[in-house]
Amino acid sequence: LQEAEEARKKYGDYEGVVLIDDGIYNLLPDGTRSYRYHFAGLILKDTRRNWGTFVRYFDEDAERLKIISARVIKPNGRTIPLDLNKITVTKPRQGMEFFGKGKIVTFTFPSVEVGDIVEYEYTEEIFNPWDRNVFNPNWYFGSDDPVVFSRIKIILPEGKKLYYKLFNAPDVKVDSTQTDSGMIYTFVNHDAIPPVEEIYMPPKEEYLPRLVAGVMKDWDYLFNWYSNFQKNRMIVTPEIKVLADSLTNGATTHEEKTARLYHWVQQNIRYISIKGSASSGVSGHRADVTLKNGYGDCTDKAILFSTLLKAVGIECYPVYLHTNDGPDLVKEIPSFWGNHAIVEVFPENGPPYFLDPVSTYSRYPSFASMDHGMHAICAMKKKIDFIKVPPPDMNLRNYTYKIFITPDGTADVSFTSRYTGDYEAGIRGYWIRLKERERKMTFTRMVSDVSPDAQLLEYNLENLEDISKPLIMHIRYRLPNFLEKAGDLYILKLPEIDRRYTRRELALSDRRYPLVYMTSEEIKHTFKIILPKNWKVEYVPEKRKVKYHEYEYSGYYQIKGDTLLFKDDFRRYGRKIPVEHYKKYRRYMNAMLKFVKMPVIISTGGEE
């Protein structure tokens, strides 16, 4: 209670304080292992009353979980132990996209209130690990709340050595002790403060103090472990060979064959998350099984796609990674790693490249941006590769406007947009899911967002159902009062463009952490504005051209007779803007927005 009172005074503005965060990993000589965890948390706000409910998933085919003790300590010192009969073990609710074999242990403390301390301790006995030789006792010393005391103890049997790396942990105390039966490693940290959240910041895991640890000095064992699973599942059966040949019939190039098979797997094998044994959860089912089922998880789809390519003589293998909403692989510490599987293709002529067959609507050679900028484990090649962020033109939005202005200031607008990358995949998926009536309503709403007076005239989605071809959107609409009258002059403002350059992630004038996007980006505009006869452009903003590290922009107006032309091109080359670049990046982005919002001044030449 004294520690709780001190924590309340020190961290009273937070939702809660973790008083005790204490774990013990114990690796036994036969490769089985156990884990013991002790938690105590002080509830300071209603939002942390959820600490009063304990939920833990476990696989009953691999582990046993036991609650040792659980209690609530009231501010006056009164202790309310949990009635152990209130502990429930149930199967998790499963949606259509998830199948699992585990169960959930749950209990809830009655009448948990602000000011209470919730405390519990439990053990896990892992009697059937995925592999008895692989052991990675990783640990975070911080969380979303201050952590007063965090300790992890790792017990290894004789003959085992701990390889580890600490991140953001200058104050962690490390101790190792030799015993008669092996080694004990202890890591202790005090008063870890959570990072202050910023919009578009890196995953918190990159900034919390953490330990990444394992017992292997190199990747050889894991490369073999993964690749043995894959070899046994990438079997070209007669059915797979017939399918691959039929899908690539008439295709003459590597790219065309790969694209056809890529799009077929995307469209015809439904994604379902399947969690179970190591063979299904990590290295997938046999390619022919996934083909017969018509569904599979990311590993299953990667296995099948690689096997189809193998059937037509193209080298391709599944690779494992963590998506870029989480921390990247620590290459120095071999481990079972990642939450996703994609493929790496190795053409005969040219560098290897990546594809993600889980992405339902990504047009070859595009693949999901959640994979960009991360390391991937290619077990079959016994190497770890970095998935480069594609150049901006692989994530392009290209907008073209042709605008005819009548003498009364009305505009007839023909709009065309083309896309590449994730934006194209997202747009395509959105329109495919809508019924025709809903599409018309959506297009009507889109033009009314430009102006309440806008009238939709025509719309068309070219190549919507064919993901092998670029999606092109066409809209024609009429815009009354497009020009603003200012005495004897008219003011023209480019429609819609400012919305695309208005960025909420630039709200902060300064940042503690890098600004992180999913991937690179490019936006291009072309406006061709045809004026009435004898009208004259009196003023256009001066051209703008800037290049600064990850940022590049150019924009200009051009006058040719009765036609006003505007072109611009914005590019962001990386997915991360370092802190030291942020202020100038923000300044240039805001200047770009100001530039495209500047008006054009037009005179009528005496003709109304």
C-alpha positions as CSV (number, residue, x, y, z in Angstrom):
1,L,0.0,0.0,0.0
2,Q,2.9,2.4,0.7
3,E,4.3,1.7,-2.8
4,A,0.9,2.3,-4.2
5,E,0.5,5.6,-2.5
6,E,4.0,6.7,-3.7
7,A,3.0,5.6,-7.3
8,R,-0.3,7.5,-7.0
9,K,1.6,10.7,-6.1
10,K,4.2,10.2,-8.8
11,Y,1.9,9.0,-11.7
12,G,-1.5,10.4,-10.8
13,D,-2.2,11.7,-14.3
14,Y,-2.0,8.2,-15.8
15,E,-4.9,5.7,-16.1
16,G,-3.1,3.1,-14.0
17,V,0.3,2.1,-12.6
18,V,1.9,-1.4,-12.9
19,L,3.4,-2.0,-9.5
20,I,4.8,-5.5,-10.2
21,D,5.6,-7.0,-13.6
22,D,7.6,-10.1,-12.7
23,G,8.2,-13.2,-14.9
24,I,10.3,-16.3,-14.8
25,Y,11.1,-18.4,-17.9
26,N,12.5,-21.9,-17.1
27,L,13.9,-24.0,-19.9
28,L,14.3,-27.6,-18.9
29,P,17.0,-30.1,-20.2
30,D,14.4,-31.9,-22.3
31,G,13.4,-28.7,-24.1
32,T,10.0,-28.3,-22.3
33,R,9.6,-25.1,-20.5
34,S,7.6,-23.2,-17.9
35,Y,6.6,-19.6,-17.3
36,R,5.5,-18.0,-14.1
37,Y,4.0,-14.4,-14.0
38,H,3.1,-12.1,-11.2
39,F,1.2,-8.8,-11.8
40,A,0.0,-6.1,-9.5
41,G,-1.6,-2.9,-10.9
42,L,-3.0,0.2,-9.2
43,I,-6.2,1.5,-10.9
44,L,-6.2,5.3,-11.2
45,K,-9.0,5.9,-13.8
46,D,-12.2,4.1,-14.8
47,T,-10.6,3.0,-18.0
48,R,-8.2,0.7,-16.1
49,R,-11.0,-1.1,-14.3
50,N,-10.5,-3.7,-17.1
51,W,-7.5,-4.9,-15.2
52,G,-10.2,-6.6,-13.0
53,T,-10.8,-9.1,-15.8
54,F,-8.2,-11.7,-16.6
55,V,-8.2,-13.3,-20.1
56,R,-5.5,-15.7,-21.2
57,Y,-5.4,-17.9,-24.4
58,F,-3.7,-21.2,-24.3
59,D,-3.3,-24.3,-26.5
60,E,-4.4,-27.3,-24.5
61,D,-2.5,-29.6,-26.8
62,A,0.8,-27.8,-25.9
63,E,0.4,-26.2,-22.5
64,R,-1.3,-26.2,-19.1
65,L,-2.3,-23.0,-17.3
66,K,-2.8,-22.7,-13.6
67,I,-4.0,-19.7,-11.5
68,I,-1.8,-19.6,-8.4
69,S,-3.5,-16.7,-6.6
70,A,-5.6,-13.6,-7.4
71,R,-6.9,-10.8,-5.1
72,V,-8.1,-7.2,-4.9
73,I,-6.5,-4.9,-2.3
74,K,-8.7,-2.0,-1.3
75,P,-7.3,1.4,-0.3
76,N,-8.0,0.7,3.3
77,G,-6.0,-2.5,3.2
78,R,-8.9,-5.0,3.0
79,T,-8.1,-7.9,0.8
80,I,-10.7,-9.8,-1.3
81,P,-9.4,-13.1,-2.7
82,L,-10.8,-14.5,-5.9
83,D,-13.1,-17.4,-5.5
84,L,-11.2,-19.9,-7.7
85,N,-14.5,-21.6,-8.6
86,K,-15.3,-18.4,-10.6
87,I,-12.5,-19.2,-13.1
88,T,-13.9,-20.3,-16.4
89,V,-12.3,-22.2,-19.3
90,T,-14.1,-21.7,-22.7
91,K,-13.4,-22.0,-26.4
92,P,-12.9,-18.6,-28.1
93,R,-15.6,-17.1,-30.2
94,Q,-14.5,-17.6,-33.8
95,G,-15.4,-15.4,-36.8
96,M,-15.6,-16.6,-40.3
97,E,-11.9,-15.8,-41.0
98,F,-10.3,-17.5,-38.0
99,F,-10.0,-21.2,-36.9
100,G,-8.1,-22.1,-33.7
101,K,-7.6,-25.0,-31.4
102,G,-7.0,-23.2,-28.1
103,K,-9.1,-22.2,-25.1
104,I,-9.4,-19.2,-22.9
105,V,-9.1,-18.9,-19.2
106,T,-11.1,-16.1,-17.7
107,F,-12.0,-14.6,-14.3
108,T,-13.4,-11.3,-13.2
109,F,-12.9,-9.7,-9.8
110,P,-16.2,-8.4,-8.3
111,S,-16.6,-4.7,-7.6
112,V,-13.2,-3.4,-8.8
113,E,-13.0,0.3,-8.3
114,V,-10.6,3.2,-8.8
115,G,-8.0,3.1,-6.1
116,D,-7.9,-0.7,-5.9
117,I,-4.9,-2.9,-6.5
118,V,-5.4,-5.9,-8.7
119,E,-3.0,-8.7,-8.1
120,Y,-2.7,-12.2,-9.6
121,E,-0.1,-14.9,-10.3
122,Y,-0.2,-17.8,-12.7
123,T,2.0,-20.5,-14.3
124,E,2.2,-22.0,-17.7
125,E,3.7,-25.4,-18.3
126,I,4.6,-25.8,-22.0
127,F,4.9,-29.5,-22.4
128,N,4.7,-29.6,-26.2
129,P,6.5,-26.6,-27.7
130,W,6.7,-26.2,-31.5
131,D,10.3,-27.2,-31.3
132,R,12.2,-28.1,-28.1
133,N,15.4,-26.6,-29.4
134,V,14.0,-23.1,-30.0
135,F,13.6,-20.8,-27.0
136,N,13.0,-17.1,-27.1
137,P,12.2,-15.5,-23.7
138,N,11.5,-12.0,-24.9
139,W,10.3,-9.3,-22.5
140,Y,9.0,-5.7,-22.4
141,F,9.9,-3.6,-19.3
142,G,7.2,-1.0,-20.1
143,S,3.6,-0.7,-21.3
144,D,0.9,1.9,-21.9
145,D,1.1,2.8,-18.2
146,P,4.1,3.5,-15.9
147,V,5.8,0.3,-14.7
148,V,7.4,0.7,-11.3
149,F,9.1,-2.7,-11.1
150,S,9.7,-5.0,-14.0
151,R,11.9,-8.1,-13.8
152,I,12.4,-11.1,-16.0
153,K,14.4,-14.2,-14.8
154,I,15.6,-16.7,-17.4
155,I,16.7,-20.1,-16.2
156,L,18.7,-22.2,-18.6
157,P,20.0,-25.8,-18.2
158,E,23.7,-26.7,-18.4
159,G,25.1,-26.4,-21.9
160,K,22.8,-23.6,-23.0
161,K,23.8,-19.9,-23.4
162,L,21.6,-16.9,-23.6
163,Y,22.1,-14.6,-26.6
164,Y,20.3,-11.3,-26.1
165,K,20.0,-7.7,-27.1
166,L,18.5,-4.8,-25.1
167,F,16.6,-1.9,-26.7
168,N,15.8,1.5,-25.2
169,A,17.0,0.1,-21.9
170,P,19.9,2.1,-20.5
171,D,18.8,1.6,-16.9
172,V,18.2,-2.2,-17.0
173,K,20.3,-4.1,-14.5
174,V,21.7,-7.4,-15.8
175,D,22.9,-10.2,-13.7
176,S,24.0,-13.8,-14.5
177,T,24.6,-16.5,-12.0
178,Q,26.2,-20.0,-12.6
179,T,24.4,-22.8,-10.7
180,D,25.0,-26.5,-10.4
181,S,22.3,-27.1,-13.1
182,G,23.0,-24.2,-15.5
183,M,22.7,-20.4,-15.7
184,I,20.2,-17.9,-14.3
185,Y,20.0,-14.5,-16.1
186,T,18.1,-11.7,-14.4
187,F,17.1,-8.4,-16.0
188,V,15.5,-5.6,-13.8
189,N,14.1,-2.2,-14.6
190,H,12.4,0.5,-12.5
191,D,10.0,3.3,-13.4
192,A,9.5,2.8,-17.1
193,I,7.4,5.7,-18.5
194,P,5.3,5.1,-21.5
195,P,6.1,7.1,-24.6
196,V,3.9,10.1,-25.3
197,E,1.6,9.2,-28.2
198,E,1.9,11.0,-31.5
199,I,0.0,10.6,-34.6
200,Y,1.7,8.4,-37.2
201,M,4.4,7.4,-34.7
202,P,6.4,4.2,-35.0
203,P,5.0,1.1,-33.2
204,K,5.4,1.5,-29.4
205,E,7.4,-1.7,-29.3
206,E,10.3,0.2,-31.0
207,Y,10.4,2.7,-28.1
208,L,9.6,0.7,-25.0
209,P,12.5,-0.8,-23.1
210,R,12.7,-4.5,-24.2
211,L,14.7,-7.6,-24.2
212,V,15.1,-9.8,-27.3
213,A,16.7,-13.2,-26.4
214,G,17.3,-16.7,-27.6
215,V,19.6,-19.7,-27.2
216,M,20.8,-20.0,-30.8
217,K,24.0,-18.4,-32.1
218,D,23.0,-18.5,-35.8
219,W,20.0,-19.1,-38.1
220,D,21.1,-22.5,-39.5
221,Y,18.8,-24.6,-37.4
222,L,15.8,-22.5,-38.0
223,F,16.5,-22.2,-41.7
224,N,16.5,-26.0,-41.9
225,W,13.4,-26.3,-39.7
226,Y,11.4,-23.9,-41.9
227,S,12.7,-25.2,-45.2
228,N,12.0,-28.9,-44.3
229,F,8.3,-28.0,-43.8
230,Q,8.2,-26.0,-47.0
231,K,9.9,-28.7,-49.2
232,N,7.3,-31.3,-48.1
233,R,4.4,-28.9,-48.9
234,M,5.6,-27.5,-52.2
235,I,4.9,-30.7,-54.2
236,V,3.8,-30.2,-57.8
237,T,1.0,-32.7,-58.2
238,P,-0.7,-33.5,-61.5
239,E,-3.6,-31.3,-60.6
240,I,-1.3,-28.4,-59.8
241,K,0.7,-28.8,-63.0
242,V,-2.5,-28.9,-65.1
243,L,-3.9,-25.8,-63.4
244,A,-0.6,-23.9,-63.7
245,D,-0.2,-24.7,-67.4
246,S,-3.8,-23.8,-68.2
247,L,-3.5,-20.4,-66.4
248,T,-0.3,-19.5,-68.2
249,N,-1.3,-20.9,-71.6
250,G,-0.1,-18.3,-74.2
251,A,2.0,-16.4,-71.7
252,T,5.6,-16.0,-73.0
253,T,7.4,-14.0,-70.3
254,H,8.3,-14.5,-66.7
255,E,6.2,-11.5,-65.7
256,E,3.1,-12.5,-67.5
257,K,3.2,-16.1,-66.1
258,T,3.8,-14.8,-62.6
259,A,1.1,-12.1,-62.8
260,R,-1.6,-14.6,-64.0
261,L,-0.8,-17.1,-61.2
262,Y,-0.6,-14.3,-58.6
263,H,-4.0,-12.9,-59.5
264,W,-5.6,-16.3,-59.6
265,V,-4.4,-17.2,-56.1
266,Q,-5.5,-13.7,-54.9
267,Q,-9.0,-14.1,-56.3
268,N,-9.7,-17.8,-55.9
269,I,-8.2,-18.9,-52.6
270,R,-10.1,-17.3,-49.7
271,Y,-8.0,-16.0,-46.8
272,I,-8.8,-17.6,-43.4
273,S,-6.6,-17.5,-40.4
274,I,-5.8,-21.0,-39.2
275,K,-4.0,-21.5,-35.9
276,G,-3.0,-24.9,-34.7
277,S,0.2,-27.0,-34.8
278,A,3.5,-25.6,-36.0
279,S,3.0,-27.3,-39.3
280,S,-0.3,-25.5,-40.0
281,G,0.4,-22.2,-38.2
282,V,3.9,-21.6,-39.4
283,S,4.6,-23.7,-42.5
284,G,1.2,-24.2,-43.9
285,H,-0.7,-27.1,-45.4
286,R,0.4,-28.9,-48.6
287,A,-0.3,-27.0,-51.7
288,D,-2.7,-29.5,-53.0
289,V,-4.7,-29.4,-49.8
290,T,-5.1,-25.7,-49.9
291,L,-6.1,-25.9,-53.6
292,K,-8.7,-28.5,-52.8
293,N,-10.0,-26.5,-49.8
294,G,-10.2,-23.2,-51.7
295,Y,-9.1,-21.3,-48.6
296,G,-6.1,-20.9,-46.4
297,D,-4.1,-18.6,-44.2
298,C,-1.2,-16.4,-45.4
299,T,1.3,-19.3,-45.2
300,D,-1.0,-21.6,-47.1
301,K,-1.5,-19.1,-49.9
302,A,2.3,-18.5,-50.1
303,I,2.9,-22.2,-50.3
304,L,0.4,-22.7,-53.1
305,F,1.5,-19.7,-55.1
306,S,5.1,-20.8,-54.8
307,T,4.2,-24.3,-56.0
308,L,2.2,-23.0,-58.9
309,L,5.2,-20.9,-60.0
310,K,7.5,-24.0,-59.5
311,A,5.2,-25.9,-61.8
312,V,6.0,-23.5,-64.7
313,G,9.7,-23.3,-63.9
314,I,9.8,-20.1,-61.9
315,E,11.7,-20.2,-58.6
316,C,9.7,-18.8,-55.7
317,Y,9.6,-19.4,-51.9
318,P,7.5,-18.4,-48.9
319,V,9.2,-15.8,-46.6
320,Y,8.2,-14.8,-43.0
321,L,8.0,-11.3,-41.7
322,H,6.3,-9.0,-39.3
323,T,4.0,-6.4,-40.9
324,N,5.2,-2.9,-40.5
325,D,2.6,-2.0,-37.8
326,G,5.0,-3.8,-35.4
327,P,8.7,-4.1,-34.7
328,D,11.1,-5.4,-37.3
329,L,13.2,-8.6,-37.0
330,V,16.3,-8.5,-34.8
331,K,18.6,-10.4,-37.1
332,E,21.2,-11.0,-34.4
333,I,18.8,-13.2,-32.3
334,P,17.4,-16.2,-34.3
335,S,13.8,-16.9,-33.5
336,F,10.4,-18.0,-34.7
337,W,9.5,-14.6,-36.1
338,G,6.7,-12.7,-37.7
339,N,2.9,-12.6,-38.1
340,H,2.7,-12.9,-41.8
341,A,4.0,-14.9,-44.8
342,I,4.4,-13.7,-48.4
343,V,6.7,-14.9,-51.2
344,E,10.1,-14.0,-52.7
345,V,10.4,-14.5,-56.5
346,F,13.8,-15.3,-58.1
347,P,13.7,-14.6,-61.8
348,E,16.4,-16.0,-64.0
349,N,17.3,-12.5,-65.3
350,G,16.9,-9.8,-62.7
351,P,16.9,-9.2,-59.0
352,P,14.5,-11.1,-56.6
353,Y,11.3,-9.3,-55.6
354,F,8.4,-9.8,-53.3
355,L,4.6,-10.5,-53.8
356,D,1.8,-11.0,-51.3
357,P,-0.9,-13.3,-52.5
358,V,-3.1,-12.5,-49.5
359,S,-3.7,-9.0,-51.1
360,T,-7.0,-9.6,-52.9
361,Y,-6.9,-6.7,-55.3
362,S,-3.1,-5.8,-55.6
363,R,-2.2,-5.6,-59.3
364,Y,1.1,-7.2,-60.3
365,P,3.8,-6.3,-59.4
366,S,2.2,-4.4,-56.5
367,F,1.9,-6.0,-53.0
368,A,0.5,-4.9,-49.7
369,S,2.1,-1.8,-48.1
370,M,2.0,-3.5,-44.7
371,D,5.0,-5.6,-45.9
372,H,7.2,-2.7,-47.0
373,G,10.3,-1.7,-45.2
374,M,10.7,-4.9,-43.2
375,H,13.1,-7.9,-43.1
376,A,11.9,-11.3,-44.4
377,I,13.3,-14.7,-43.6
378,C,13.8,-16.9,-46.7
379,A,14.5,-20.3,-45.3
380,M,14.9,-22.1,-48.6
381,K,17.7,-19.7,-49.6
382,K,19.1,-19.6,-46.0
383,K,19.1,-15.8,-45.9
384,I,17.3,-12.7,-44.6
385,D,16.4,-10.0,-47.1
386,F,15.1,-6.5,-46.6
387,I,11.8,-5.6,-48.4
388,K,12.6,-2.2,-49.9
389,V,10.0,0.5,-49.9
390,P,8.9,0.8,-53.6
391,P,9.6,4.0,-55.5
392,P,6.7,6.6,-55.4
393,D,5.4,5.7,-58.8
394,M,4.5,2.3,-57.5
395,N,2.0,4.0,-55.2
396,L,0.7,6.6,-57.5
397,R,-2.5,8.6,-57.7
398,N,-2.8,10.4,-61.1
399,Y,-5.7,12.8,-61.5
400,T,-6.6,14.5,-64.8
401,Y,-9.2,17.2,-65.3
402,K,-10.5,18.7,-68.5
403,I,-12.7,21.7,-67.6
404,F,-14.7,23.8,-70.2
405,I,-15.9,27.1,-68.8
406,T,-18.9,28.9,-70.3
407,P,-19.3,32.7,-70.3
408,D,-21.7,32.5,-67.3
409,G,-18.9,30.9,-65.1
410,T,-20.3,27.4,-65.3
411,A,-17.8,24.5,-65.6
412,D,-18.2,21.2,-67.4
413,V,-15.7,18.9,-65.7
414,S,-14.3,15.6,-67.1
415,F,-12.3,13.9,-64.5
416,T,-10.1,10.8,-64.9
417,S,-8.1,9.0,-62.2
418,R,-5.5,6.2,-62.4
419,Y,-3.8,4.4,-59.6
420,T,-1.0,2.0,-58.7
421,G,-0.2,0.2,-55.4
422,D,-2.3,0.0,-52.3
423,Y,-4.5,2.9,-53.3
424,E,-5.6,1.1,-56.5
425,A,-6.2,-2.1,-54.5
426,G,-8.3,-0.2,-51.9
427,I,-10.3,1.7,-54.5
428,R,-11.0,-1.4,-56.5
429,G,-12.1,-3.4,-53.5
430,Y,-14.4,-0.6,-52.4
431,W,-16.2,-0.3,-55.7
432,I,-16.5,-4.0,-56.3
433,R,-18.3,-4.5,-53.0
434,L,-21.0,-1.9,-53.9
435,K,-24.1,-2.6,-55.9
436,E,-24.8,-0.5,-58.9
437,R,-27.4,1.6,-57.1
438,E,-24.9,2.2,-54.3
439,R,-22.3,3.2,-56.8
440,K,-24.5,5.8,-58.4
441,M,-25.3,7.2,-55.0
442,T,-21.6,7.3,-54.1
443,F,-20.7,9.1,-57.3
444,T,-23.5,11.6,-56.7
445,R,-22.2,12.3,-53.2
446,M,-18.6,12.6,-54.5
447,V,-19.5,15.5,-56.9
448,S,-21.7,17.1,-54.3
449,D,-18.7,17.2,-52.0
450,V,-17.0,19.4,-54.6
451,S,-20.0,21.7,-54.6
452,P,-23.6,21.3,-53.4
453,D,-24.7,22.6,-56.8
454,A,-22.7,20.1,-58.8
455,Q,-24.7,17.8,-61.2
456,L,-23.4,14.3,-62.0
457,L,-23.6,13.7,-65.7
458,E,-21.7,10.5,-66.3
459,Y,-19.5,8.0,-64.5
460,N,-17.6,4.8,-65.4
461,L,-15.2,2.4,-63.7
462,E,-12.9,0.9,-66.4
463,N,-11.4,-2.6,-65.7
464,L,-13.0,-2.8,-62.3
465,E,-13.4,-6.6,-62.3
466,D,-10.1,-7.3,-64.1
467,I,-7.3,-6.8,-61.6
468,S,-4.7,-7.6,-64.3
469,K,-5.5,-4.2,-65.8
470,P,-5.3,-0.7,-64.4
471,L,-8.4,0.7,-62.7
472,I,-9.5,3.9,-64.4
473,M,-12.3,6.1,-63.0
474,H,-14.2,8.5,-65.2
475,I,-16.6,11.2,-63.9
476,R,-18.2,14.0,-65.8
477,Y,-20.1,16.7,-63.9
478,R,-21.4,20.2,-64.3
479,L,-20.4,22.9,-61.8
480,P,-22.5,26.1,-61.8
481,N,-20.8,29.2,-60.4
482,F,-17.4,27.6,-60.7
483,L,-15.8,31.0,-60.9
484,E,-16.1,33.6,-58.2
485,K,-17.0,37.1,-59.3
486,A,-14.7,39.9,-58.0
487,G,-15.7,43.2,-59.7
488,D,-14.7,43.0,-63.3
489,L,-12.6,39.9,-62.7
490,Y,-13.2,36.2,-62.0
491,I,-11.3,34.1,-59.4
492,L,-10.6,30.5,-60.3
493,K,-9.6,27.9,-57.7
494,L,-8.6,24.4,-58.7
495,P,-11.2,21.9,-57.4
496,E,-10.5,19.1,-54.9
497,I,-6.7,19.3,-55.0
498,D,-6.3,21.0,-51.6
499,R,-8.1,18.0,-49.9
500,R,-5.4,15.6,-51.2
501,Y,-2.7,17.8,-49.7
502,T,-4.4,18.5,-46.4
503,R,-2.7,16.1,-43.9
504,R,-3.8,15.6,-40.3
505,E,-0.4,14.0,-39.5
506,L,1.2,17.4,-39.8
507,A,-0.8,18.9,-36.9
508,L,2.2,18.8,-34.5
509,S,4.8,21.6,-35.0
510,D,7.4,19.4,-33.4
511,R,7.8,15.6,-32.8
512,R,9.6,13.3,-30.4
513,Y,9.4,10.3,-32.8
514,P,9.7,9.9,-36.5
515,L,6.6,10.3,-38.7
516,V,5.8,6.9,-40.1
517,Y,3.7,6.0,-43.1
518,M,2.9,2.6,-44.5
519,T,4.8,3.2,-47.7
520,S,6.0,5.7,-50.3
521,E,3.6,8.0,-52.2
522,E,3.1,10.0,-55.4
523,I,0.3,12.3,-56.4
524,K,0.1,13.9,-59.9
525,H,-2.4,16.4,-61.2
526,T,-3.1,17.7,-64.7
527,F,-5.7,20.5,-65.2
528,K,-6.6,21.6,-68.7
529,I,-9.0,24.5,-68.4
530,I,-10.5,25.9,-71.6
531,L,-11.8,29.5,-71.3
532,P,-14.4,31.3,-73.3
533,K,-13.3,33.2,-76.4
534,N,-11.4,36.5,-75.6
535,W,-11.1,35.7,-71.9
536,K,-7.6,36.4,-70.5
537,V,-5.6,35.0,-67.6
538,E,-4.3,38.0,-65.6
539,Y,-2.4,36.2,-62.9
540,V,-1.2,32.7,-62.0
541,P,1.1,31.8,-59.0
542,E,4.7,31.4,-59.8
543,K,6.0,27.8,-60.4
544,R,7.2,25.9,-57.4
545,K,10.0,23.3,-57.3
546,V,11.4,21.8,-54.0
547,K,13.4,18.7,-53.2
548,Y,14.4,17.8,-49.6
549,H,15.4,14.4,-48.5
550,E,12.2,12.2,-48.7
551,Y,10.1,15.1,-50.2
552,E,9.9,16.4,-53.7
553,Y,7.4,18.7,-55.4
554,S,7.0,20.6,-58.6
555,G,4.0,22.6,-59.8
556,Y,3.4,25.2,-62.5
557,Y,0.8,27.0,-64.6
558,Q,1.1,27.5,-68.4
559,I,-1.1,29.6,-70.7
560,K,-1.6,28.7,-74.3
561,G,-4.2,30.8,-76.1
562,D,-7.6,30.2,-74.4
563,T,-6.2,27.2,-72.5
564,L,-4.8,27.3,-68.9
565,L,-2.7,24.3,-68.0
566,F,-1.7,23.3,-64.5
567,K,0.6,20.3,-63.7
568,D,2.1,19.2,-60.4
569,D,3.9,16.2,-59.0
570,F,4.3,15.4,-55.3
571,R,6.6,12.5,-54.3
572,R,7.5,11.1,-50.9
573,Y,10.3,8.5,-51.3
574,G,10.4,6.8,-47.9
575,R,7.9,5.7,-45.3
576,K,9.7,7.3,-42.4
577,I,10.4,11.0,-41.9
578,P,13.2,11.3,-39.3
579,V,12.7,13.7,-36.4
580,E,15.5,15.9,-37.7
581,H,13.7,16.3,-41.1
582,Y,10.2,16.7,-39.8
583,K,10.1,20.5,-39.4
584,K,11.2,21.2,-42.9
585,Y,9.1,18.4,-44.3
586,R,6.0,19.9,-42.6
587,R,6.9,23.4,-43.8
588,Y,7.3,22.3,-47.4
589,M,4.0,20.3,-47.2
590,N,2.1,23.3,-45.9
591,A,3.7,25.5,-48.5
592,M,2.6,23.1,-51.2
593,L,-1.0,23.2,-49.8
594,K,-0.9,27.0,-49.8
595,F,0.4,27.0,-53.4
596,V,-2.4,24.9,-54.8
597,K,-5.0,26.9,-53.0
598,M,-3.8,30.2,-54.5
599,P,-6.3,31.7,-56.9
600,V,-6.0,32.4,-60.6
601,I,-7.3,35.8,-61.8
602,I,-9.2,35.9,-65.1
603,S,-10.7,38.8,-67.0
604,T,-13.5,38.5,-69.5
605,G,-12.1,40.9,-72.1
606,G,-15.4,42.8,-72.0
607,E,-17.6,39.8,-72.8
608,E,-20.0,38.5,-70.2
